[in-house]
Structure formats: C-alpha cells, structure tokens
Amino acid sequence: MFGLSFGEILFLGILALIVVGPRQLPELARQIGRFMSEIRRATDGFTNELKRQARVDLDPIDFLNQRKSNHQSEQKISEDSNKQTTEALPQVTSTSEKKDE
C-alpha cells in the first residue's frame, strides 16, 4: 500500500495514536477512509471515461469507414484540382500562341 512496508505502516499507526489520541483515532480513520473512497470513485470515473473515449475513437469499423471517407474526399479534391489545372492550361497555351503571331 503506497509503497510502504508493514513496519512503516505500524510506525505511522503508533505515531498517529500518540499524536491524535485513542478517542479521536477511530473518527480520523473513518474520515481518511471516506476521503480515499471519494478519490477512488473520482479517478475510476475519469479512467472509465478515458477508456470509453478510446474505444469510440478506435472502433475498427468506424475507423475504416472514416479512412475510406477521407480517401474519397482527398480523391475528389485531387480530381477537382486536376480539372481546374486542365481547364487553365488551354488558356495559357492560347495566350502564348497569340503572342507568337
């Protein structure tokens, strides 16, 4: 627990008994237990949310569909760019032909 050996935990328990006293030690232990429980619940909720997001982001079918969609979009952009370039080329050649005449 927290990287402490049994001897260190025993020492801390005896020290707490001396500092806090035998009457208040059970209440302090309960408060510490409640606090640790709240921390554990909060971190579990955060961890579960991260895992859920990772599953959603890494869903293989969605990933493949998104990749296919991205490829189609890139292909369409490339085709549009090629079409615009092709349309612009005759204008450039016709302008240079006029200069030669």
N, C-alpha and C positions, 0 to 999 in steps of 0.2 A: 504494500500500500504506500504510494508516494515515494517509493524507493527507500523506505525506512526499514531497518531490521527490527526484530522483536525487542531487542534490548533498548533501542532508541525509543520505540513506542512506549515501552514500560517506563522509561525515564521521564518521558513527556507526561504520562499519566500521573506519576507520583508528583512531578513538579506542579501540574495543574491542581492536584489535590491539596498541595501545600498553599499555593497562591490563592485559589478560589475558595477553598474550604469544602468540607464534606457536605454541607447543606445545599450549597449552590451548584455543586458539580453536576448532579443529575439534570438540572434545568439547563445548564450550559451545554451539556452533551446533547440534549434534545434540540436546542436551538442550532447547534452545529449540524446535527443530522438533518433538520429541516432545510437549512441553507444548502447543504450538499445535495439534497434531493431536488431542490429548485434548480440548482446549477445543472445537475444531470439532465433534468427534463428539458431545460432550455437548449443545452448542447445536443441532446437527442433530436429535438425538433429541427434544429438547424442542420444537423447531419442528414436527417431524413429528407429535408427539402433539397439539399445539395444532391443527394442520391437520386431523388425523383427528377430533378432537372437534368442530371447526367443521363438518366435513362431516356428521357424525352429527346434530348439532343442527339443521343447516339442510337436511336431506334433505327435498325438497319433498313427497313422498308422506307421510312421517311427519308433516310439519308440517301438511298438510291434514287428515290423519286426527286428529291431536291437536286441531286447531282445531274440527273437526266434533264430536269427543267433548266438548270444553269447552263448545261451544254447546249440545249436548244436555243436559249437566249443568246449565248455567245455566237452560235452559228448564224442566227438571224441578224445580229449586229454585224457580223463579218460579211454576210451576203448584202446587207444594206450598204455597207461601206464600199464593197466591191462594185455594186451597182452605181453608186454616186461617182466613184472613180472612173468607171467605164463611161458614164454619161458626160463627164467633164473632159475626157480625152479627145473626143471628136472636136470639141470647141477649141481646144488648144491647137490641134493639128490644122484645123481650118483657118485659124488666125495666122499661123506660121506660113501656110500656103499663100495667103493673101499678100503677105509681106514679100514673098519671092516674086510675085507677078508684077 
